[in-house]
Amino acid sequence: MKTKQDFPSINQKPAAGKKPDGTPIRVLVVDDSMFVTKQIGQILTSEGFDVVASAADGEEGVEKYKELHPNIDLVTMDITMPKMDGVSALEKIIAFDKDARVVMISALGKQDLVKKSLMLGARNYIVKPLDRTKVLERIIASI
């Protein structure tokens, strides 16, 4: 029986979710949609990222970031959520850690909030519905 070694990959590329030292990039996913949280998690883990935690609203996201800091390399943050929206949560995270890497996730038609987020310190943004290639491009560009 043939093994994986019998079929060398033509385009062997390193996993996008690894740091230069080979350790995974640790991500906190903040989104009130369980479906979106799961989708982002699957996209990222398939590329070697480590989704260390998730939060269902901005308030919980800020708490988890503070709790896990400095062991978080990146946050994906939905803009529209209950309790505390993503823009307010971004402000609190940046106030706590000015070097925080936050990528905003937005539905179509929220350009004004996306612009505000970028001015407040978000590194990038992703528009829903999520496209695997775009998610990875924007997240990798933000690291």
PATOR-811772 format. One record per residue (C-alpha): residue in three letters; x, y, z. Coordinates in steps of 0.2 Angstrom, whole numbers, padded with zeros to 4 digits, always signed. Layout:
<nodes>
alaXYZ
...
</nodes>
This chain:
<nodes>
met+0000+0000+0000
lys+0006+0017-0004
thr+0009+0030+0009
lys+0009+0049+0010
gln+0028+0049+0007
asp+0025+0041-0010
phe+0016+0056-0016
pro+0026+0071-0013
ser+0016+0087-0014
ile+0021+0098-0029
asn+0016+0115-0020
gln+0022+0111-0002
lys+0019+0127+0007
pro+0020+0131+0025
ala+0004+0132+0035
ala-0002+0151+0035
gly-0006+0150+0053
lys+0011+0146+0060
lys+0024+0159+0066
pro+0042+0158+0060
asp+0047+0147+0075
gly+0033+0134+0070
thr+0021+0138+0084
pro+0003+0141+0079
ile-0004+0159+0079
arg-0017+0160+0093
val-0034+0168+0089
leu-0048+0174+0099
val-0065+0174+0089
val-0078+0186+0095
asp-0095+0184+0086
asp-0113+0182+0092
ser-0117+0169+0078
met-0112+0152+0083
phe-0112+0147+0064
val-0099+0161+0060
thr-0088+0157+0075
lys-0088+0139+0069
gln-0084+0144+0051
ile-0070+0155+0055
gly-0063+0142+0067
gln-0063+0129+0053
ile-0055+0140+0041
leu-0041+0145+0053
thr-0038+0128+0061
ser-0036+0121+0043
glu-0021+0132+0040
gly-0013+0128+0057
phe-0020+0143+0068
asp-0025+0139+0085
val-0042+0146+0090
val-0039+0147+0109
ala-0056+0154+0114
ser-0072+0162+0107
ala-0084+0175+0114
ala-0102+0178+0110
asp-0102+0197+0113
gly-0090+0212+0114
glu-0091+0212+0133
glu-0086+0194+0134
gly-0073+0197+0121
val-0064+0210+0130
glu-0064+0200+0146
lys-0057+0185+0137
tyr-0043+0196+0129
lys-0038+0203+0145
glu-0038+0185+0153
leu-0028+0177+0140
his-0016+0192+0136
pro-0002+0191+0131
asn-0006+0174+0124
ile-0017+0180+0110
asp-0009+0185+0093
leu-0025+0190+0084
val-0044+0194+0087
thr-0058+0192+0074
met-0072+0204+0080
asp-0089+0205+0073
ile-0096+0223+0073
thr-0114+0220+0077
met-0117+0210+0093
pro-0128+0211+0109
lys-0122+0219+0125
met-0107+0228+0118
asp-0104+0230+0099
gly-0087+0226+0091
val-0082+0244+0089
ser-0084+0248+0107
ala-0075+0231+0111
leu-0061+0236+0099
glu-0059+0253+0108
lys-0057+0244+0125
ile-0045+0231+0119
ile-0034+0244+0110
ala-0035+0254+0127
phe-0029+0239+0136
asp-0016+0234+0123
lys-0011+0247+0110
asp-0002+0233+0100
ala-0018+0222+0099
arg-0021+0214+0082
val-0040+0215+0078
val-0048+0211+0062
met-0066+0217+0061
ile-0080+0206+0053
ser-0095+0215+0046
ala-0110+0213+0036
leu-0112+0222+0020
gly-0118+0240+0022
lys-0108+0244+0037
gln-0094+0253+0029
asp-0095+0268+0041
leu-0092+0257+0056
val-0078+0248+0047
lys-0070+0265+0043
lys-0072+0270+0061
ser-0064+0253+0067
leu-0049+0255+0055
met-0047+0273+0062
leu-0047+0266+0080
gly-0034+0253+0077
ala-0041+0238+0068
arg-0029+0230+0057
asn-0041+0224+0043
tyr-0059+0219+0040
ile-0068+0205+0032
val-0086+0206+0024
lys-0099+0193+0027
pro-0103+0181+0019
leu-0086+0173+0023
asp-0075+0168+0009
arg-0061+0156+0014
thr-0048+0164+0003
lys-0052+0182+0008
val-0053+0177+0026
leu-0035+0170+0025
glu-0028+0184+0015
arg-0035+0198+0027
ile-0030+0188+0042
ile-0012+0184+0036
ala-0010+0203+0030
ser-0014+0208+0048
ile-0001+0198+0057
</nodes>
